[in-house]
Amino acid sequence: MRTNRIRTIALAATALAATLSLTACGGDDKAMGTKPAGTADTAAPAATSTDDKAQSESDAPQAGKPETQTVPAEGKHAGGNGNGNGDNNGKKPKAGPNENATAEIPACTPKNSTVKVSSVSRPINHLLLTVTNTGSTNCSAYYAPFLRFDGAQAVYPVLDDSKPQAVVTLAPGEEAYAGIALLGEPGDNEPIPSDNLGVIMVDKNNESKGETTLKLPADTATDGLGFVTYWQSDVENALMF
């Protein structure tokens, strides 16, 4: 009897130890965040049908394919009437004049303008030439005036650096200006007195359109090494060289 009791106690102790061991293992799994095999905390996502997947793919933009834009109602564009001609009521626009084509402006000549020469205080050894449009329509002062002192055969040198960005066009009563430098570097040539100045106006082809002879201011002298500027729209530009 004693032997059977000892065996019974031993078996009970063994069973208790096994139970405690299993309990301890389960507790360790929970403490360490591990899950027993075959368990899950969340339900699996619902299955997506073939139609839903196709719809989703059709809604998503595809790489390399432009997005489709919606045409406004009745096919009209902003500011138009749907026929591509704006507000022309479906008719083709009438051909208008060429906006880039401009009427040729005549040159300022002795027939439609007057020229005068005057002395200036600054810069020294300079004169100012002024042309005034005396006509009833616009005229252009092309290039530079050709000058001849006292009937000289050669025309006076023109300063290329004075060329303006655009031809000076004069409305009736407006003026254009050209500066005349009388002398070159001091001591190069002996100045020669002059009494009269011939002024030749030119057209857009740089051809003579007539000559005007002017009386020069007293004591005017030139050494042939000076220059005349292109026609300018204001006095300051004409006398800055």
Salt bridges, closest charged atoms under 4 A:
ASP41 OD2 - LYS35 NZ 3.32
GLU74 OE1 - LYS76 NZ 3.60
GLU104 OE1 - LYS204 NZ 3.59
GLU211 OE1 - ARG148 NH2 2.85
